Amino acid sequence: MLRNSSLPIELKTQAGLWIGNSVAISFDAKRVARIAARIVLGLWWHHQRTIPTDGIAIRAGMVRGFNGLEEILARCQRHQIGDAAFRYACGVPVEDQEQSCWFMEFYSTMRFFVLATRISFDSDWMLEVPRDSLRRKTTDG
């Protein structure tokens, strides 16, 4: 699947100077958002021993960095698995334990921001992940 989704690209500096050739991987944003949301559900269970109720919307998106979110990130509990293999931070408001925000970073390169909230808002890059798509699919044997 990775081989089929790879594309040749030219690497350039911000000034437009050619650096060389490389390979980029095209991916399905909805699928990646769903995976990030599922990881958050697992982490939620690990830390809270509950799962969010049906009244909570889960929105996930891949981000380049956490610029502009430093104040929120500074108030979150931070965790790390491995040296830099997986780092995450979680913020849960005291007044509503069902809402939360999550920052995840894999290998210091792939970053995700996930919100579990009652508040509805418009966003071009945060994708709402349907709750039923987060349930594990079982097959009858």
N, C-alpha and C positions, 0 to 999 in steps of 0.2 A: 504494500500500500504506500509506504514512504517513497519507494523508487518511482512509482507511478505518479505521485504528486509532486515530485521534485522538478524544479525549473532552473535552467542556467540563468545567471544574472551577472551583470558587471558591477563591481564594487567601485564606488567613487567617494572622494572626500566631500565634505560640505561645500567646499569651493568648486567642486565639479571635476577634480583631477582623477583620472583613472588609476585605480590601485591594482586591479586584477579581476579575474573571474572567480565565481563561486557558484554554489548551488543553494537555492531557496526551496523551502517546502511549503506548498499550498495546503491549507487545512480548512475543514468545515468549522466555522466559528460557532455554530449552534452546538455541535458535538463537543468541542473543547469547553464551551461554557457549561454544558451539562456535566462533563467530567469534573470541572472545578467545583461545581455545586455539590456533586456527590461526595467529593473529598471533604467539603465543609460539613456536610451532614454527618460524616464519620467523625470528624473532629468535634463537632457539636456534641455528639453522643459521648465521645471520650471525655470531654470536659464537664458536661452538664448532666449526663445520664438521662437526657430527654431528646426528643426531636421536635422541630417546630410544628405548631398546629397548622391546620389547613388555612387559617386566616393570615398566614405570613407568606408574602411573596419573596421568592429568592431570585435575585438578579446577579449575573456574573459576567465579567468581561476581562479580557486580557489587556494589560496596560504596559506602556513602555517604562514607566517608573511611577513612583509615588509622589512626584512633585505636586505641591498644593495640598497634599493630604498629611503633611508632617505633623501638624497639631493633633490630628485624630490618631495617627500612628503612635505618637509619643504617649498617649494615654492607654494604649492597648497592652495586653499581656503578650510578651514575645516568647516564642519557642523555637527550638532548632533540633533537627534530626540530622546526624552526620555533620561534617565540618561546614559545608555550605550546600549540601545536597537538597535540603528542604528546610526553609525557614518560613514561619508564619506568625502572625499577630492577630489577636482577636479582641474586639471591644464589645462589651455588653453593657447597655445602660442599666443602672441600678433600679430605675423606676419601671423598667419593662424588660424582664429577663428573656422574653421571646425574641426580641429584636437584637441584631448584632451586625457588626461589620468585620470582614476578614481580609487580611492581606497575605498573599502567599507568594513565595519566590522559590523557584526550582533551579538549582545549579547557578545561582546568581545571574540568570539571564531571562527566564520566563517568569513574568509577574502577573498576578491576577488580583482583582478586587471583587469581593462578593458581598452583597448586602442581603440581609434577611430583615424585612421591614414591613410594617403596615402602610407606610406612606407610599402613595403612587406618584411617580414623576416620569417625565419624558426624558429619554436618553437615546442618542444615536449609537452608542457603543455598548451599553449594558443590555444584555439580553435576558428577558424573563425566561426562566427554565421551568416548564410545567412540572408540577409535583409528581404527576403519575409517571413521567419519564425518568424519575430518579429511583423508582422502585426496581429492585433486581428482577429480571425476567427469569422465570423458572420453566423448565421443560419437564413434562411428564414422561417418565421412562418406562 
